């Protein structure tokens, strides 16, 4: 099927470690990793949540919100990766410099079930260290 072939082609183009999904593990989050704050208490499918990304460290971090961001849904005592739509993302990294605070938005995909969610973004430091911090929780109605 064409969609599967395109997905395989895109995964072959992404450098190893740049495409971890929400459920993947990259180890403990380094103390100097960026922080993610969801600034919206609630959201609706098809909308967005306001995010504030904060780099309080003296280190530069890079990220691709489209390719390396995702939602996790609270299920009992666990956080699980929320289903994601098939999206083609530009392979461009955005730099979050030392001391930088950046406001942005993250999509709340159509079809998400009501519940408690959080945002997870994978960041990469210049020395290759990868961190995947998570945000505070918000409610999808």
N, C-alpha and C positions, 0 to 999 in steps of 0.2 A: 504494500500500500504506500502511496506517495508520501503521506504524512510521516510514516515510520522511517522511510528513506531520508526525508529532509531532517528529521530529528537525529538520525544516526550521523548524517553529514555534519550537522551543527555540533554534535558532541565530539566528533573527530577534530573539529577546528578549534575547540576551546582547549586551552592549555590545561594540563593536569592540575587539579587542585582549585581551579577557578570556577568550577561548576558544581560544587557540592550543594545538595538539596537540603531542605529543612530538617530532615531526619538524620542526616549524616553528622558524624562527629569529627571535630577538628581538635579535640583535646580541651583542656581548661582555657578559659578566656584570660589572656594576659591582663595584668592590672592596668597597663597603660592603653588598653584598647578603647576605641570610641564608645560613647554611650548613645543609646537610642531612646528617645522619649516620645511616646505617642501623646499628642496634645488634644486628642479627641476622645471623649468618654464613650461615645457610641458611633456606629457607622451602619450603613445599609449596603447590601450587595449592589454593585454597580457604581458605588461612590468611592471616596478616598478617605484616608485618615491623614491628618497633619502630623508630620514628624519633625523632631529637632534632633539633629546629629551633632554631638559635641565631642571634640578631641581636646581633652584637658592635658594631654601629654606634650612632650617636646619632640615627638616623633611624627613623621608624615605617614598617613594611612591612605590607601586607595580602595575603591569599591566600584561595583556596577550594580546599581539598585535593581535594574531589570533582570539581569542574569543571576545575581547572587543575593537577592532579597526574596523573602517568602513569608508566608503566614503559618503560624502554628495554632492549633485549636486545643483547648483544654478538654480532656476526656478523663474524668475521674481524677486521679492523682498524677496523670501524665500529660505532657504536651506532645501532640502528634502533628506531622506535616499536613497542612490543609491541601485539598486537591487544587492543582493549578491548571489554568488553561494553557494551551499550546501558544507560546508567544515567541516570536523571533526578536532577539535583542541585538543591538549594536554592541560589538566587542570593544567598548571604550571604557576606560577606567576614569573615575572622577577622583581627584585628590582632595583629601581632608587634611589640611596642613595643621601644624602645631597651634593649639589655642583657638582653632576655628570652630564657630558654631554655625550650622547651616540648617535653614528651614526648608523642608521639601514635603512631598506627598507620596503616599503609597496606595496603590489601588486595592479596593476590596472587591474581589471578583464576583461576577454574577454567579448565582447558584450556590453560594456558601450558605450553609445552614446556620440558623441563629445559634449564638453561643459566645463564649469568651475566647478571645484570640490575642495573639501578640505578634510582633514583627521580629524577624530574625534576618540579619544582614551579615554577610561574610566580608570582612575587611582583610587587606593584605598590607603588611609592612614592607618597607624597602629591602629588609634582610630576609624576606621570604616567610616570616612568621604569619600565620593565618589565625584570625580571631573571628568568632561568630557570636557576638553579644546579642541579647534579646531585649525587647522593649518591655515597658509596663503593659499590663493587660487593658483591653477595651472590649466593649460589647457589640456584637453584630446582631442587629434586630431583624 
